[in-house]
């Protein structure tokens, strides 16, 4: 099987990013900084032989994917299974507000975000179960090509855990994904996968953004 290159990309910064609010299923827009980030990434990938661009159906991913697809004369195709994790009744709240209003849920999520889900939301297990098969289908349909997949922070981290054999219970702390970051994966088949590049934001920043406030209490000491 010829090698298939997948550029797995997180959308650019949103209008809620700076407020550190849970906005998985909330259809928030890119901020002006986020638009600049994805435009820079589009320029970076303009010379790559991209044959296909797919993304989640959220506005922040659709706009990000369009900026990357434009230099190649392509139209992004949305796949619902690539959407972000749904935080249920946490949506729109800050992490401090969640800890204050739902302390038991917040504690359970900090211990194991892979199997725990807030009321009305999804667990990491559920996200992985829908997103990973979707990614594999895209690879199967694009053998030997270079494809772009634009998704979300938690969804990407969970797919990487599954593909690389990383314990997904620690996906929040062990794998970072900055806005508009670039990950490159080479698929020899659906099982043999190499991570070639990870969380690369050199197209718009000298170094990754600080994310300490978004980590679990193991790292923040909270």
KEZANU-888608 format. One line per 4 residues: number of its first residue (from 1); their letters; for each residue x, y, z of N, C-alpha, C. Coordinates in Angstrom, 2 decimals. Layout:
KEZANU-888608
NUM = a = X,Y,Z,X,Y,Z,X,Y,Z  ...
//
This chain:
KEZANU-888608
1 = xxxx = 0.85,-1.20,0.00,0.00,0.00,0.00,0.88,1.24,0.00  0.68,2.15,-0.95,1.47,3.39,-0.97,1.22,4.21,0.30  2.21,5.00,0.67,2.07,5.82,1.87,1.08,6.95,1.63  0.21,7.15,2.59,-0.77,8.24,2.56,-0.38,9.26,3.61
5 = xxxx = -0.19,10.50,3.20,0.16,11.57,4.14,-1.12,12.29,4.59  -1.30,12.38,5.90,-2.44,13.10,6.47,-1.91,14.29,7.27  -2.34,15.48,6.90,-2.10,16.67,7.71,-3.32,16.84,8.62  -3.13,16.53,9.89,-4.20,16.60,10.87,-4.07,17.93,11.60
9 = xxxx = -5.06,18.79,11.45,-4.95,20.20,11.84,-6.08,20.60,12.79  -5.70,21.34,13.82,-6.71,21.95,14.67,-7.11,23.30,14.07  -8.37,23.66,14.22,-8.85,24.97,13.76,-8.12,26.11,14.46  -8.23,27.31,13.92,-7.60,28.48,14.52,-8.29,28.92,15.80
13 = xxxx = -7.69,29.89,16.47,-8.24,30.41,17.73,-9.64,30.98,17.50  -10.48,30.84,18.52,-11.86,31.33,18.43,-12.07,32.52,19.35  -13.26,33.08,19.27,-13.58,34.24,20.10,-13.70,33.86,21.57  -13.80,32.57,21.88,-13.88,32.13,23.26,-12.57,31.53,23.79
17 = xxxx = -11.58,31.39,22.92,-10.33,30.76,23.33,-9.68,31.48,24.50  -9.63,32.80,24.44,-8.95,33.57,25.48,-9.69,33.49,26.81  -10.99,33.18,26.77,-11.78,33.09,27.99,-11.73,31.70,28.60  -11.13,30.74,27.89,-10.98,29.37,28.37,-12.32,28.77,28.78
21 = xxxx = -13.30,28.90,27.88,-14.62,28.34,28.14,-14.79,27.01,27.39  -15.60,26.14,27.95,-15.93,24.89,27.27,-16.85,25.21,26.10  -16.38,24.89,24.90,-17.15,25.23,23.71,-17.02,24.13,22.67  -17.17,22.89,23.11,-17.05,21.77,22.18,-18.16,21.74,21.15
25 = xxxx = -19.41,21.69,21.60,-20.54,21.63,20.68,-21.09,23.02,20.36  -20.53,24.05,20.98,-20.95,25.43,20.70,-20.32,25.88,19.39  -21.15,26.37,18.47,-20.66,26.69,17.12,-20.09,28.11,17.08  -18.92,28.27,17.67,-18.29,29.57,17.83,-17.47,29.94,16.60
29 = xxxx = -17.33,31.23,16.35,-16.57,31.73,15.19,-15.08,31.81,15.50  -14.25,31.83,14.45,-12.84,32.14,14.61,-12.68,33.60,15.02  -11.67,33.87,15.82,-11.31,35.25,16.13,-10.47,35.81,14.99  -10.17,37.09,15.03,-9.29,37.67,14.00,-7.92,37.02,14.04
33 = xxxx = -7.44,36.71,15.24,-6.15,36.00,15.35,-6.24,34.62,14.74  -7.36,33.94,14.95,-7.54,32.61,14.38,-7.55,32.63,12.86  -8.19,33.64,12.28,-8.21,33.76,10.81,-6.79,33.96,10.29  -6.02,34.81,10.96,-4.63,35.01,10.54,-3.84,33.71,10.64
37 = xxxx = -4.03,32.97,11.71,-3.32,31.71,11.91,-3.57,30.72,10.77  -4.84,30.53,10.40,-5.14,29.53,9.37,-4.73,30.03,7.98  -4.76,31.34,7.79,-4.27,31.87,6.51,-2.77,31.62,6.37  -2.03,31.78,7.46,-0.60,31.49,7.44,-0.35,30.01,7.17
41 = xxxx = -1.16,29.16,7.76,-1.01,27.73,7.53,-1.36,27.37,6.09  -2.38,28.03,5.55,-2.72,27.81,4.15,-1.58,28.15,3.22  -0.89,29.25,3.52,0.28,29.63,2.71,1.40,28.60,2.85  1.57,28.11,4.07,2.63,27.13,4.30,2.40,25.85,3.49
45 = xxxx = 1.14,25.43,3.38,0.83,24.17,2.70,0.49,24.35,1.22  0.60,25.57,0.73,0.20,25.86,-0.65,0.97,25.06,-1.68  2.22,24.74,-1.39,3.04,24.00,-2.35,2.95,22.49,-2.16  2.21,22.04,-1.17,2.05,20.60,-0.94,1.01,20.02,-1.92
49 = xxxx = 1.16,18.76,-2.31,0.22,18.16,-3.28,-1.08,17.70,-2.63  -1.79,18.62,-2.01,-3.02,18.28,-1.29,-4.11,17.90,-2.29  -4.67,16.72,-2.12,-5.68,16.22,-3.04,-7.09,16.31,-2.47  -7.19,16.46,-1.16,-8.52,16.42,-0.53,-8.47,17.13,0.81
53 = xxxx = -9.53,17.85,1.16,-9.64,18.53,2.45,-10.98,18.15,3.07  -10.93,17.60,4.27,-12.15,17.27,5.01,-12.09,17.95,6.36  -13.25,18.13,6.98,-13.29,18.84,8.26,-14.57,18.51,9.01  -14.61,18.93,10.25,-15.84,18.84,11.03,-16.82,19.89,10.51
57 = xxxx = -18.11,19.75,10.81,-19.09,20.71,10.27,-19.23,22.00,11.07  -18.40,22.20,12.10,-18.48,23.43,12.89,-17.92,24.61,12.08  -18.43,25.82,12.35,-17.99,26.98,11.57,-16.49,27.23,11.71  -15.94,27.01,12.89,-14.52,27.28,13.10,-13.63,26.34,12.29
61 = xxxx = -14.11,25.13,12.05,-13.32,24.20,11.23,-13.59,24.42,9.75  -14.82,24.77,9.39,-15.13,25.03,7.99,-14.33,26.21,7.45  -14.24,27.29,8.24,-13.48,28.47,7.82,-11.99,28.14,7.76  -11.50,27.39,8.74,-10.08,27.00,8.75,-9.77,26.13,7.54
65 = xxxx = -10.63,25.15,7.27,-10.41,24.26,6.13,-10.46,25.00,4.80  -11.35,25.97,4.69,-11.46,26.74,3.44,-10.18,27.51,3.16  -9.56,28.08,4.20,-8.32,28.83,4.02,-7.19,27.93,3.54  -7.20,26.69,3.99,-6.15,25.74,3.58,-6.44,25.17,2.20
69 = xxxx = -7.72,24.97,1.89,-8.10,24.38,0.60,-7.98,25.36,-0.57  -8.15,26.66,-0.28,-8.24,27.66,-1.34,-7.05,27.66,-2.31  -5.79,27.61,-1.84,-4.67,27.62,-2.78,-4.63,26.41,-3.72  -5.36,25.35,-3.37,-5.37,24.13,-4.17,-6.60,24.03,-5.06
73 = xxxx = -7.47,25.04,-5.00,-8.69,25.01,-5.80,-9.66,23.94,-5.34  -9.64,23.62,-4.04,-10.48,22.55,-3.50,-11.59,23.13,-2.63  -12.65,22.35,-2.46,-13.73,22.69,-1.54,-13.69,21.68,-0.39  -13.68,22.15,0.85,-13.69,21.21,1.97,-14.99,20.42,2.03
77 = xxxx = -14.87,19.17,2.46,-16.03,18.31,2.66,-16.19,18.05,4.15  -17.36,18.30,4.71,-17.55,18.14,6.14,-17.98,16.72,6.49  -17.45,16.24,7.62,-17.77,14.91,8.14,-18.18,15.09,9.60  -19.42,14.75,9.92,-19.96,15.03,11.24,-19.16,14.34,12.35
81 = xxxx = -18.65,13.16,12.09,-17.94,12.39,13.12,-16.65,13.06,13.59  -16.17,14.07,12.86,-14.93,14.76,13.23,-15.19,15.97,14.14  -16.44,16.16,14.57,-16.77,17.31,15.41,-16.10,17.18,16.78  -16.14,18.26,17.54,-15.51,18.29,18.85,-16.36,17.57,19.90
85 = xxxx = -15.72,17.20,21.00,-16.41,16.56,22.11,-17.50,17.49,22.65  -18.64,16.92,22.99,-19.76,17.69,23.55,-19.63,17.67,25.08  -19.54,18.86,25.66,-19.37,18.96,27.11,-20.70,19.04,27.87  -21.81,18.82,27.19,-23.09,18.78,27.87,-23.41,20.08,28.59
89 = xxxx = -23.82,19.98,29.87,-24.23,21.20,30.57,-23.05,22.05,31.04  -21.83,21.67,30.66,-20.67,22.53,30.89,-20.49,23.56,29.78  -21.14,23.36,28.66,-20.91,24.23,27.50,-21.13,25.70,27.87  -20.17,26.53,27.48,-20.22,27.97,27.72,-19.66,28.41,29.05
93 = xxxx = -19.38,27.45,29.94,-18.84,27.80,31.25,-17.32,27.81,31.23  -16.72,28.61,32.10,-15.27,28.56,32.29,-14.94,27.35,33.17  -13.68,26.99,33.22,-13.27,25.87,34.06,-13.50,26.16,35.54  -13.32,27.42,35.93,-13.59,27.81,37.32,-15.07,27.67,37.65
97 = xxxx = -15.92,28.07,36.72,-17.37,27.95,36.93,-17.80,26.50,37.03  -17.21,25.64,36.21,-17.52,24.20,36.28,-17.11,23.64,37.64  -15.92,23.99,38.09,-15.44,23.50,39.38,-16.33,23.97,40.53  -16.85,25.19,40.43,-17.71,25.73,41.48,-19.11,25.13,41.46
101 = xxxx = -19.67,24.95,40.25,-21.06,24.51,40.14,-21.21,22.99,40.13  -20.22,22.30,39.59,-20.30,20.84,39.45,-19.00,20.21,39.96  -18.69,20.37,41.24,-17.40,19.91,41.76,-17.15,18.41,41.63  -18.18,17.60,41.81,-18.00,16.16,41.71,-17.69,15.74,40.28
105 = xxxx = -18.41,16.34,39.34,-18.15,16.05,37.93,-16.74,16.51,37.54  -16.38,17.71,37.96,-15.06,18.25,37.61,-13.95,17.35,38.14  -14.12,16.84,39.36,-13.11,15.97,39.96,-13.01,14.65,39.19  -14.15,14.09,38.82,-14.15,12.83,38.07,-13.51,13.01,36.69
109 = xxxx = -13.77,14.15,36.06,-13.20,14.43,34.74,-11.69,14.62,34.82  -11.22,15.26,35.88,-9.78,15.43,36.06,-9.08,14.09,36.23  -9.73,13.15,36.91,-9.13,11.84,37.14,-9.10,11.02,35.85  -10.20,11.00,35.12,-10.27,10.17,33.91,-11.22,10.78,32.88
113 = xxxx = -10.73,11.72,32.06,-11.58,12.34,31.05,-11.91,11.41,29.89  -11.26,10.24,29.84,-11.50,9.31,28.74,-12.83,8.58,28.92  -13.14,8.17,30.13,-14.37,7.39,30.35,-15.49,8.21,30.98  -15.17,9.36,31.57,-16.20,10.18,32.22,-16.80,11.17,31.23
117 = xxxx = -18.10,11.44,31.40,-18.78,12.47,30.60,-19.66,13.32,31.51  -19.68,14.64,31.34,-20.62,15.48,32.09,-22.05,15.14,31.67  -23.01,15.56,32.49,-24.41,15.33,32.15,-24.73,15.93,30.78  -25.28,15.10,29.91,-25.64,15.55,28.57,-24.49,15.62,27.59
121 = xxxx = -23.29,15.24,28.01,-22.11,15.33,27.16,-21.56,13.98,26.74  -20.35,14.02,26.17,-19.70,12.81,25.67,-18.44,12.51,26.47  -18.10,11.25,26.53,-16.81,10.83,27.07,-15.79,10.78,25.95  -14.52,10.69,26.33,-13.49,10.51,25.32,-13.67,9.22,24.55
125 = xxxx = -14.16,8.18,25.21,-14.42,6.90,24.55,-15.39,7.09,23.40  -16.46,7.84,23.64,-17.47,8.06,22.61,-16.91,8.85,21.43  -16.09,9.84,21.73,-15.49,10.64,20.66,-14.56,9.79,19.81  -13.72,8.99,20.45,-12.80,8.13,19.73,-13.56,7.13,18.86
129 = xxxx = -14.67,6.61,19.39,-15.44,5.59,18.67,-16.07,6.13,17.39  -16.35,7.44,17.34,-16.92,8.00,16.11,-15.87,8.61,15.19  -14.83,9.22,15.78,-13.87,9.97,14.97,-12.84,9.07,14.29  -12.33,8.07,15.00,-11.28,7.23,14.43,-11.75,6.46,13.20
133 = xxxx = -12.91,5.82,13.21,-13.36,5.17,11.98,-13.54,6.13,10.81  -13.96,7.37,11.11,-14.12,8.36,10.04,-12.78,8.70,9.41  -11.76,8.89,10.25,-10.43,9.17,9.72,-9.92,8.00,8.89  -10.11,6.80,9.37,-9.64,5.62,8.63,-10.35,5.48,7.29
137 = xxxx = -11.63,5.82,7.24,-12.34,5.78,5.96,-11.75,6.78,4.97  -11.41,7.96,5.45,-10.80,8.97,4.58,-9.47,8.45,4.03  -8.67,7.81,4.89,-7.39,7.25,4.44,-7.62,6.16,3.41  -8.58,5.28,3.65,-8.88,4.20,2.70,-9.31,4.74,1.34
141 = xxxx = -10.00,5.86,1.34,-10.49,6.45,0.10,-9.44,7.29,-0.61  -8.29,7.52,0.03,-7.29,8.45,-0.50,-5.89,7.83,-0.50  -5.80,6.55,-0.77,-4.53,5.83,-0.69,-3.47,6.48,-1.59  -2.31,6.74,-0.99,-1.19,7.29,-1.75,-1.26,8.80,-1.96
145 = xxxx = -2.28,9.45,-1.42,-2.45,10.88,-1.61,-2.05,11.67,-0.37  -2.06,12.98,-0.50,-1.86,13.88,0.63,-3.20,14.53,0.93  -3.67,14.37,2.16,-4.99,14.88,2.51,-4.90,15.74,3.77  -5.82,16.66,3.89,-5.91,17.54,5.05,-7.18,17.21,5.81
149 = xxxx = -7.04,17.04,7.13,-8.18,16.78,8.01,-8.18,17.86,9.09  -9.20,18.70,9.12,-9.29,19.79,10.09,-10.33,19.42,11.14  -9.89,19.34,12.38,-10.78,18.94,13.46,-10.53,19.80,14.70  -10.67,19.21,15.87,-10.68,19.95,17.13,-9.68,19.36,18.12
153 = xxxx = -9.41,20.14,19.16,-8.36,19.80,20.12,-8.53,18.42,20.74  -9.66,18.19,21.42,-9.85,16.90,22.08,-9.96,15.77,21.07  -10.68,15.99,20.00,-10.88,14.95,19.00,-9.56,14.52,18.39  -8.70,15.48,18.07,-7.39,15.15,17.49,-6.55,14.38,18.49
157 = xxxx = -6.51,14.84,19.73,-5.69,14.17,20.74,-6.14,12.73,20.96  -7.44,12.51,20.96,-7.97,11.16,21.14,-7.64,10.26,19.96  -7.72,10.79,18.74,-7.35,9.99,17.57,-5.86,9.66,17.59  -5.03,10.62,17.99,-3.60,10.35,18.08,-3.30,9.26,19.11
161 = xxxx = -3.99,9.29,20.23,-3.80,8.24,21.24,-4.09,6.87,20.65  -5.20,6.77,19.94,-5.59,5.49,19.36,-4.59,5.03,18.29  -4.14,5.94,17.46,-3.24,5.58,16.36,-1.84,5.23,16.84  -1.39,5.89,17.92,0.00,5.75,18.36,0.15,4.87,19.60
165 = xxxx = -0.95,4.34,20.12,-0.86,3.45,21.27,-0.57,4.17,22.58  -1.09,5.38,22.74,-0.90,6.17,23.96,-2.11,5.97,24.87  -1.87,5.83,26.17,-2.96,5.68,27.13,-3.87,6.90,27.06  -5.07,6.72,26.57,-5.97,7.84,26.33,-6.50,8.47,27.61
169 = xxxx = -6.35,7.83,28.75,-6.81,8.45,29.99,-6.05,9.73,30.29  -4.86,9.87,29.75,-4.06,11.06,29.99,-3.98,12.00,28.81  -4.95,11.91,27.90,-4.85,12.70,26.67,-4.80,14.20,26.92  -5.46,14.69,27.96,-5.49,16.13,28.21,-4.11,16.67,28.60
173 = xxxx = -3.38,15.94,29.40,-2.10,16.42,29.91,-0.92,16.04,29.04  -1.03,14.92,28.33,0.14,14.38,27.63,0.29,14.89,26.20  -0.79,15.36,25.61,-0.75,15.81,24.22,-1.36,17.21,24.13  -0.58,18.18,23.68,-1.11,19.53,23.49,-1.47,19.74,22.03
177 = xxxx = -2.39,20.64,21.79,-2.77,21.03,20.43,-3.08,22.52,20.45  -2.16,23.32,19.94,-2.36,24.76,19.88,-3.30,25.12,18.72  -3.90,26.29,18.74,-4.75,26.69,17.61,-3.99,26.67,16.30  -4.64,26.15,15.27,-4.06,26.10,13.92,-2.74,25.35,13.87
181 = xxxx = -2.58,24.37,14.74,-1.33,23.60,14.71,-1.38,22.53,13.62  -0.20,22.11,13.20,-0.05,21.12,12.15,0.55,19.84,12.72  -0.15,18.73,12.48,0.37,17.40,12.78,0.46,16.66,11.45  1.53,15.95,11.22,1.69,15.16,9.99,1.80,13.70,10.34
185 = xxxx = 0.99,12.88,9.69,0.98,11.44,9.90,1.14,10.73,8.57  1.97,9.70,8.54,2.10,8.85,7.36,1.46,7.50,7.65  0.52,7.10,6.81,-0.16,5.82,6.93,0.38,4.87,5.88  1.02,3.77,6.32,1.39,2.71,5.37,0.19,1.81,5.13
189 = xxxx = -0.60,1.66,6.17,-1.92,1.03,6.12,-2.69,1.57,7.32  -3.80,0.97,7.66,-4.62,1.51,8.73,-4.07,1.22,10.12  -3.06,0.36,10.21,-2.46,0.00,11.49,-1.08,0.62,11.66  -0.30,0.61,10.61,1.07,1.12,10.66,1.08,2.61,10.32
193 = xxxx = 1.25,3.42,11.39,1.16,4.88,11.28,2.38,5.51,11.94  2.97,6.49,11.29,4.11,7.22,11.85,3.72,8.67,12.07  4.06,9.20,13.26,3.88,10.63,13.54,5.13,11.36,13.08  4.98,12.20,12.06,6.12,12.89,11.45,6.31,14.28,12.03
197 = xxxx = 5.21,14.95,12.37,5.27,16.29,12.94,4.12,16.44,13.92  4.38,17.19,15.03,3.37,17.29,16.08,3.25,18.72,16.60  2.02,19.22,16.67,1.72,20.53,17.28,2.64,21.64,16.75  2.87,21.64,15.47,3.77,22.60,14.84,3.02,23.89,14.52
201 = xxxx = 3.47,25.00,15.12,2.86,26.30,14.86,3.89,27.30,14.33  4.95,26.79,13.74,6.03,27.66,13.26,5.57,28.59,12.15  4.43,28.30,11.53,3.91,29.16,10.47,3.39,30.48,11.02  3.11,30.56,12.33,2.63,31.83,12.87,3.24,32.22,14.21
205 = xxxx = 4.06,31.37,14.80,4.61,31.72,16.12,5.99,31.12,16.30  6.80,31.78,17.11,8.15,31.28,17.38,8.12,30.08,18.31  7.08,29.99,19.16,6.98,28.88,20.10,5.52,28.65,20.44  5.15,27.46,20.91,3.76,27.17,21.26,3.25,28.07,22.38
209 = xxxx = 1.94,28.32,22.38,1.35,29.13,23.42,1.33,28.39,24.74  1.35,29.14,25.85,1.29,28.52,27.17,-0.10,27.98,27.41  -0.19,26.76,27.97,-1.50,26.13,28.18,-1.67,25.63,29.60  -0.89,26.12,30.54,-0.94,25.62,31.90,-2.31,25.66,32.53
213 = xxxx = -3.07,26.73,32.27,-4.38,26.86,32.89,-5.37,25.82,32.40  -5.09,25.18,31.26,-6.01,24.21,30.69,-5.68,22.77,31.09  -4.64,22.58,31.88,-4.25,21.24,32.29,-4.98,20.84,33.56  -4.83,19.57,33.93,-5.47,19.06,35.14,-4.72,19.55,36.38
217 = xxxx = -5.29,19.36,37.57,-4.61,19.79,38.80,-3.26,19.14,39.03  -3.00,18.01,38.37,-1.68,17.37,38.48,-0.59,18.35,38.07  -0.90,19.19,37.04,0.07,20.13,36.51,-0.08,21.53,37.09  -1.31,21.91,37.37,-1.52,23.29,37.82,-1.39,23.45,39.33
221 = xx = -1.52,22.34,40.07,-1.44,22.42,41.51,-2.70,22.94,42.16  -3.77,23.06,41.35,-5.04,23.59,41.88,-5.68,22.58,42.83
//
